[in-house]
């Protein structure tokens, strides 16, 4: 495996992020639900709505990302919410996910987060196994809620 470099994402990386998110949506059989554009990504990244780390190979090819943002637990305090954790299908099972995870955990610790939260689909057994190897708790008692605030965004 060629050297992998993980770094804090920049605006120049956002087109790679969108492509990896589309790959994730394909994997989840929901590609048609990706409605955010590259302009949406740029505008919200500039506003500090989200941040990300990206894994690249020696040729500057994007291999994976962790996209996250700060959140607040009224019971616990500051936490990190991991919105998307994606490794390109062609590069899975090569340790890239673990490298991204370790880097992300260090960012969470360095920014005084008490905990990190995320979602995982119940049928994504490989991801669940990965999280359990990280000593994560996979909750099953909470339901997800969502509400569309625009007529052109349908779930």
C-alpha positions in Angstrom: 0.0 0.0 0.0 1.3 3.5 -0.9 1.8 6.1 1.8 -1.5 7.6 3.2 -1.6 11.2 4.3 -4.5 12.3 6.5 -5.0 16.0 6.9 -7.6 18.6 7.9 -9.7 19.3 4.8 -9.6 22.5 2.9 -12.0 24.2 0.5 -10.0 22.7 -2.4 -10.9 19.2 -1.1 -14.7 19.7 -1.1 -15.3 18.2 -4.6 -13.6 15.0 -3.4 -15.8 15.1 -0.3 -19.0 15.3 -2.4 -17.8 12.4 -4.6 -17.2 10.3 -1.5 -20.5 11.2 -0.1 -22.2 10.2 -3.3 -20.3 6.8 -3.1 -21.6 6.4 0.4 -25.2 7.2 -0.8 -24.8 4.6 -3.6 -23.6 2.0 -1.0 -26.7 2.9 1.1 -28.9 2.6 -2.0 -30.0 6.3 -1.6 -28.0 8.1 -4.3 -31.1 9.9 -5.5 -31.4 11.5 -2.0 -28.1 13.5 -2.3 -29.4 17.0 -3.1 -26.6 19.1 -1.6 -24.4 20.7 -4.3 -20.8 21.6 -4.3 -21.9 25.3 -3.8 -23.8 24.1 -0.7 -20.7 22.4 0.6 -18.5 25.5 -0.1 -20.9 28.0 1.5 -21.4 25.9 4.6 -17.7 25.0 5.0 -16.9 28.8 4.8 -19.4 29.4 7.5 -17.8 26.8 9.8 -20.9 24.6 9.8 -18.8 21.4 9.4 -15.2 20.3 9.2 -13.6 17.2 7.9 -10.4 15.2 7.6 -9.4 13.5 4.4 -7.1 10.6 3.5 -5.1 10.9 0.3 -2.5 8.7 -1.4 0.8 9.8 -2.7 -0.9 10.9 -6.0 -3.4 13.2 -4.1 -6.3 10.8 -4.8 -9.0 11.0 -2.1 -9.4 7.7 -0.3 -11.7 8.5 2.5 -13.2 11.2 4.8 -14.6 11.9 8.2 -17.0 14.8 8.1 -18.0 16.2 11.5 -19.2 19.1 13.5 -19.5 20.2 17.2 -22.7 19.5 19.0 -23.8 19.9 22.6 -25.3 17.3 24.9 -27.4 18.9 27.6 -26.6 15.9 29.8 -22.8 15.6 29.0 -21.5 18.8 27.4 -19.6 19.4 24.2 -19.5 16.5 21.8 -18.5 15.8 18.3 -21.1 14.5 15.8 -19.7 12.3 13.0 -21.9 12.9 10.0 -20.1 10.8 7.5 -17.3 8.3 7.7 -16.5 7.1 4.2 -13.7 5.0 2.7 -13.9 4.5 -1.0 -15.0 0.9 -1.8 -11.8 0.3 -3.8 -9.7 1.1 -0.7 -11.6 -0.6 2.1 -9.9 -3.3 4.3 -6.5 -1.6 3.9 -6.4 0.2 7.3 -7.5 3.6 6.0 -10.6 3.6 8.1 -8.6 3.0 11.2 -6.2 5.8 10.4 -9.0 8.2 9.8 -10.7 7.1 13.0 -7.6 7.5 15.1 -7.0 10.9 13.7 -10.6 11.9 14.4 -10.5 10.7 18.0 -7.4 12.8 18.6 -9.2 15.9 17.2 -12.2 15.2 19.5 -9.9 14.9 22.5 -7.9 18.0 21.5 -11.1 20.1 21.2 -12.3 18.9 24.7 -15.2 16.8 23.4 -16.7 14.6 26.1 -18.1 12.1 23.6 -18.7 11.4 19.9 -22.0 10.3 18.3 -23.0 9.0 14.9 -25.5 6.8 13.1 -25.0 3.5 11.5 -27.5 1.5 9.4 -28.6 -1.7 11.1 -27.7 -3.8 8.0 -24.1 -2.4 7.7 -22.6 -5.2 9.7 -19.0 -4.5 8.7 -19.3 -0.9 10.0 -20.9 -2.1 13.2 -18.1 -4.6 13.7 -15.5 -1.8 13.1 -17.2 0.4 15.7 -17.4 -2.4 18.3 -13.7 -3.0 17.8 -13.2 0.6 18.8 -15.1 -0.1 22.0 -18.1 2.0 20.8 -21.6 1.4 22.1 -24.2 0.9 19.4 -27.5 2.0 20.8 -30.7 0.3 19.6 -33.3 1.9 21.8 -33.4 5.4 20.2 -35.4 6.2 17.0 -34.2 8.8 14.6 -36.5 11.7 13.8 -36.3 14.0 10.8 -38.5 16.7 9.3 -38.1 18.2 5.8 -38.2 22.0 5.9 -38.3 22.4 2.1 -40.8 21.0 -0.4 -38.0 20.0 -2.8 -36.3 17.8 -0.2 -38.1 14.5 0.3 -36.8 11.6 2.4 
